[in-house]
Amino acid sequence: MPKTNELYDRDFFLWTQERATALRAVKNSNLPLDWANLADEIESLGKSDRRQLRSQIRRILRQLLKHEVSPALDPRVEWCSTIRDSRSEIEDVLHDSPSLRCEPVFDVRSTA
């Protein structure tokens, strides 16, 4: 198991999930901290990366759909630029939180 500070630098999402679990485990500590809410807040920091990843994937899918079905010619360059930008954003998120590569980003059960 890597040191905590090494994990923070290597995989932010995984670090947040492990820290939240650790905080919940010491909830009966005599330190005057709001353990449950502190753990929830740290966990939510990692979840924001997951939300950003979902958002960028949706953005790419919308642009690809427009590109595929629209007869318009002028906005195509902008759509392709948006796709490149979103892919770059995804690379940044996955660089900071590589464990999200293995996370299910969308819950297929929630689709109608």
Sequence and secondary structure as in RCSB ss.txt:
>XXXX:A:sequence
MPKTNELYDRDFFLWTQERATALRAVKNSNLPLDWANLADEIESLGKSDRRQLRSQIRRILRQLLKHEVSPALDP
RVEWCSTIRDSRSEIEDVLHDSPSLRCEPVFDVRSTA
>XXXX:A:secstr
   HHHHHHH HHHHHHHHHHHHHHTTT SS   HHHHHHHHHHHHHHHHHHHHHHHHHHHHHHHHHHH   STT
HHHHHHHHHHHHHHHHHHHHH GGGGSS  S GGG  
